[in-house]
Amino acid sequence: MADLQRRTFLKIAAGGAAAAAGGAALALRHPSPDAPRHIAKIPTFCELCFWKCGVVATVEDGVVTRLEGHPAHPLALGRLCPRGNGGTGLLYDPDRLKKPLIRTGARGQERFREATWNEALDYVAAKMREIRAKHGPEAMALFTHGHGGSFFSQLLKAYGSPNIAAPSYAQCRGPREVGFQLTFGTGIGSPENTDIANTRFLVLIGSHLGENMHNTQVQEFAEAIRRGAKIVVVDPRFSVAASKAHWYLPIRPGTDIALLMAWAHVLVYENLYNRDFIEKHAAGFAEFRDAIRDMTPDWAARITDIDAETIRTVAREMAASQPSVIVHPGRHATWYGDDTQRSRAIAILNALLGSWGAKGGFFLPSGVEVPPYPAPRPPQPARGAVDGAGTRYPLADETLASGLCDATLAGAPYRARGWIVYGTNLLQSLPQPQKTLEAIQALDLLVVVDVLPVEIAGYADVVLPECTYLERYDDLHAGAFRTPFLALRQPVVPPMYDSKPGWWIARELARRLDLEAYFPWQHIEQYLDQRLRGLNLTLADMKKRGVVVYPAEDSALPPDHRFDTPSGKVELYSKLLADMGVDPVPKYYPKPEPPEGHFRLLFGRSPLHTFGRTTNNRILGSVVRENEVWIHHQAAAALGIRPNERIRLVNQDGVRSAPVRARVTNRIRPDCVYMVHGFGHTARGLRFTAGRGAATTSLVTRVDVDPLMGGTGMFNNFVRIEKEA
Ligand code: SF4
């Protein structure tokens, strides 16, 4: 019966199952409408992006028919975002990986044979043993994205490797974390500790709330607008957020530090800063004031294309709303290579406004500690990680995915010989894909664990099909937010096809590598139950509730609060940076400008998609199926490009994009073009999305690496436009 239902469903899905805009559940044809139905509501949490909103799944006779926001989950607040609603499009994607695969053709040819799990896992374990014996355990690396990767991290640590990286650090949020750590002694973390719902003044700098669809933030953004908060949007593109703004500042790309420091100048030299906060909590004010003496609004106006009076007015309005102000730290912060300093400028501005720990500013998150499952400590790796974090990039405090790739290619400080890639399509998530491909060709082993046959799977020696988040347990999510909470991911339906959960795959590999002692449980239910009992909970109870929310701690900043910086204070002037020979106060340096006939390439997100991870989702893809290139109407007219005409972008190194539609608009500066990231797939197995739109990654052949933490600045790439014949 279950098979019949599945086949019936897949026929509907393959034929283009109905989906409503906004991501409503698939319209399902029940195989026997008159039969009595078994309907269950099962709580879990979402993995269509990393935000991890609580979900309640409706399961009718074994088919997931609806996903809704968990009413008690602090990140869902009873709702899912449009993507989250469309999670069944992943579960029932007919293109899913269905069996373990072993490569039979050359890397990249996408030629495989099906294998049993035993055969595939034995193959991987044998190769890992060989690498360990010949090159040491450090020569295996893990790239991971998403909550499910935790058991693979545990596996690599037990194996003895320090080379465990998430592209979300060096390719996204890393500079922001380091910029805030240098200033407040702590990073921003995820979810961000921004009290948007209660703010009176929100400044978004290249941060596209609404397009960047992180459920809680977007709900709070709507609430802030409803309550009359003032919004300032600084962006070369008139984003959705800009359409809600009181001030839209179409800044010249690459000049944000000048604007931020000019705002700081107004606050300091007009005595508008939060004197109480600065006197109680900050260090280095006098040095800071001296350092920004010449960073006036008139100086910044010449750099940013924003007139001096506007700079002054916005700073004064910001000051009038303090401390209930958020200069938002953003998330994707890897733009120009000086991103740690830009993030630090944002942090400093928030300090001057006294918004840290203030209502309507940055709340101090509180979390819950879950006792670990007793297991031996992993061995100390004999060699350090190869990526350059903490050495070449002295302030990086997480492993750099791009650094692992570089070291694989260079063979220095030593060569990574094997990669396990969990849930991240490195050919889209790392810049300079040509380099990634060269590194892959140098590997002795590439294992890809994924739900879909994404591009990197086409290069793997072994592809291991993971089941989706709706079919598996993962580790507990102990969330730190306004209130501490603990959430359970559990299967709402059994795994389809011959797919397996990540915890099982990692444990089976551990078993084959004689590392079972590090996974001293037979089934994840045993693991979860024991950990929950440490908090007087049980798995049986959590399976019904999905989430437990604990009382909020007092989040007010005590007057004698000691920040985790060298001085114990908020550091406006960083002696640490000065001692490193780096600007102790952020400074603006000019960025490369587009050559004649070229535009700066900017990219961002669609609210319906999580990069390339969801573009094959037929529910979400029925609403946004391909990307387009935003071009200013004057630039388009000069090139003779009409709306919706097919064009190609050619970057400064001659790399040509796939054909893509032109969106002619006045909502972007004439010196830039903009695209949504995540389209332009080429993997043959992604039958819905392959060949639709153009990839941004292939055009990012130049990166400007942040010298402080190794983030890969990607917005110094320039393209010209060719009309498609
Ligand atoms: S923000 Fe949307 S996609 Fe991300 S976890 Fe929440 S509901 Fe899912």
Boltz pocket constraint, residues with backbone or C-beta under 6 A from the ligand:
constraints:
  - pocket:
      binder: B
      contacts: [[A, 46], [A, 47], [A, 48], [A, 49], [A, 50], [A, 51], [A, 52], [A, 53], [A, 75], [A, 79], [A, 80], [A, 81], [A, 82], [A, 83], [A, 84], [A, 85], [A, 213], [A, 214], [A, 215], [A, 216]]
      max_distance: 6.0
